[in-house]
Amino acid sequence: MKLKIYFIAMLLLSAQLSLAQEVDLFGSGSEGIDFAVSTTNVYQNNVHGGTSTHNRRGRFTGSYDLELTLDFEKLLGWDNAQFYIDAAGSYSDVSIDDTSIGSFFGTNADSGERRALDVTEAWYQQSFFDKTLEMRVGKISLTGGFECRDVPVAFDTSFFANDENTQFLNGALVNNPAIPFPDNGLGLAIYWNPTESWYVSLAVSDAKADERETGFKTAFDGNDDYFYIGETGIVSAIDSANGELVGAYRVGGWIDGQDKADFDTGKNSKHDAGFYINCDQMLIKENNIEDDSQGLGVFARYGWANEDRNDMKEFWSFGLSYQGLFEGRDDDVLGVGFAHGAFSDKAGANDGVGFSEDNEEVCEIFYNAQINEWLSIAPDLQYVKNPGGNGNSDAVVLAVRAHVEF
């Protein structure tokens, strides 16, 4: 009953926000000020296996974001300059993985602890040389934000598997778990796009960041605790009867500068590094319209990390996404993905029991139905094999997600 009441209240609030947007109460856009509001609510239930099928804690989670973008070129006359801030909150007492599944990947990437409102991003961006060079500084997220030929790049992004709000829910199908990304924190990112199809991007960020805090205590405490990452890639286009089929092929490497214990010696070391490969490609385009993304696309990821200092030493995933599969449902998206992660034999991540104790695997399928301009609802099914790599029985997780965005 509480769940039903909450969903009804959420939809009523969404309708009020929609009306406010129609009469432009937020004053967004035309004067260089863009304001966006979104909320995601997820109900998950482990119906088989895992650690428990009866524990109700963690089944219902939600998050909300208030985003403000200031175009300083329109507001102040500063060429190619903007400021962005994201204030976010979440509500759940505990993760369903902690109470019922035990997954290392995380079956709900949107889940977070109960927080009222935190500034999770706040950065200034300046573009140079006809926007071929961009610099971003402030409290940043390393897992997205730049685009090459309208495709998200830098770092470990994907056109089809990078957004837990409207795409896959499992963390392994949002970002590569073999990359030890820090929380959003103080940092600097540079993106260079010297040609239409080739880009290079580099970033440094506070390795001990906590997105709930400002970061000044950890970023400038005198220790060399920084996370470095670099990525380069090609965004190509293949001609077809219905226009260009765009694909992105990325390769990157990272260095984690914070102290980590060596599993063999127990001594702390700052020498931790790894690399990754990430690609996505449109295979079928339904319409010969430039901005139309209806059709079939595929994606894949690979990652490697030092098994002496990381719980996960190797990872790979792949999947497909089809937008507009059914007639009259042009904005709906069907996604199917599979991920495999191998644990380090030295980390003690498993206790040696079970038939596949050295890895965790997940298969996920979702259908994101666009109900109207501001509401989408997505049923979701996950099969998690050997969650946590410690002999837990395979889990079957059912979910429904509602996302509202203005």
RADA-V867729 format. One record per backbone hydrogen bond with DSSP energy under -1.0 kcal/mol. NH is the residue of the N-H (numbers start at 0). CO is the residue of the C=O. Records with the same first field share a line. If there is no record, write none. Layout:
NH = CO ; CO
This chain:
4 = 0
5 = 1
6 = 2
7 = 3
8 = 4
9 = 5
10 = 6
11 = 7
12 = 8
13 = 9
14 = 10
15 = 11
16 = 12
17 = 13
18 = 14
19 = 15
20 = 16
21 = 17
22 = 18
23 = 20
24 = 19
28 = 32
29 = 27
31 = 28
33 = 68
35 = 66
37 = 64
38 = 403
39 = 62
40 = 401
41 = 60
42 = 399
43 = 58
44 = 397
46 = 395
49 = 392
50 = 99
51 = 99
58 = 55
60 = 41
61 = 90
62 = 39
63 = 88
64 = 37
65 = 86
66 = 35
67 = 84
68 = 33
69 = 82
70 = 31
71 = 69 ; 80
74 = 70
75 = 71
77 = 71
80 = 77
81 = 124
82 = 69
83 = 122
84 = 67
85 = 120
86 = 65
87 = 117
88 = 63
89 = 114
90 = 61
98 = 94
99 = 95
100 = 95
101 = 96
108 = 168
110 = 107
114 = 89
117 = 87
119 = 85 ; 117
120 = 85
121 = 138
122 = 83
123 = 136
124 = 81
125 = 134
126 = 79
127 = 132
131 = 127 ; 128
132 = 127
133 = 190
134 = 125
135 = 188
136 = 123
137 = 186
138 = 121
139 = 184
145 = 152
147 = 150
150 = 147
152 = 145
166 = 162
170 = 105
172 = 169
173 = 170
174 = 170
178 = 175
180 = 178
184 = 139
186 = 137
187 = 203
188 = 135
189 = 201
190 = 133
191 = 199
192 = 131
194 = 197
198 = 232
199 = 191
200 = 230
201 = 189
202 = 228
203 = 187
204 = 226
205 = 185
206 = 224
208 = 205
212 = 209
218 = 214
219 = 215
224 = 222
225 = 223
226 = 204
227 = 254
228 = 202
229 = 252
230 = 200
231 = 250
232 = 198
233 = 248
234 = 196
235 = 246
237 = 244
242 = 239
244 = 237
246 = 235
247 = 279
248 = 233
249 = 277
250 = 231
251 = 275
252 = 229
253 = 273
254 = 227
255 = 271
256 = 225
259 = 268
261 = 266
262 = 307
265 = 261
268 = 259
271 = 269
273 = 253
274 = 303
275 = 251
276 = 301
277 = 249
278 = 299
279 = 247
280 = 297
281 = 245
282 = 295
283 = 295
285 = 293
288 = 286
291 = 288
294 = 322
295 = 283
296 = 320
297 = 280
298 = 318
299 = 278
300 = 316
301 = 276
302 = 314
303 = 274
304 = 312
308 = 305
309 = 305
312 = 341
313 = 341
314 = 302
315 = 339
316 = 300
317 = 337
318 = 298
319 = 335
320 = 296
321 = 333
322 = 294
323 = 331
328 = 325
332 = 367
333 = 321
334 = 365
335 = 319
336 = 363
337 = 317
338 = 361
339 = 315
340 = 359
341 = 313
342 = 357
343 = 310
358 = 355
359 = 340
360 = 384
361 = 338
362 = 382
363 = 336
364 = 380
365 = 334
366 = 378
367 = 332
368 = 376
370 = 374
371 = 374
375 = 402
376 = 368
377 = 400
379 = 398
380 = 364
381 = 396
382 = 362
383 = 394
384 = 360
388 = 385
394 = 383
395 = 47
396 = 381
397 = 44
398 = 379
399 = 42
400 = 377
401 = 40
402 = 375
403 = 38
404 = 373
405 = 36
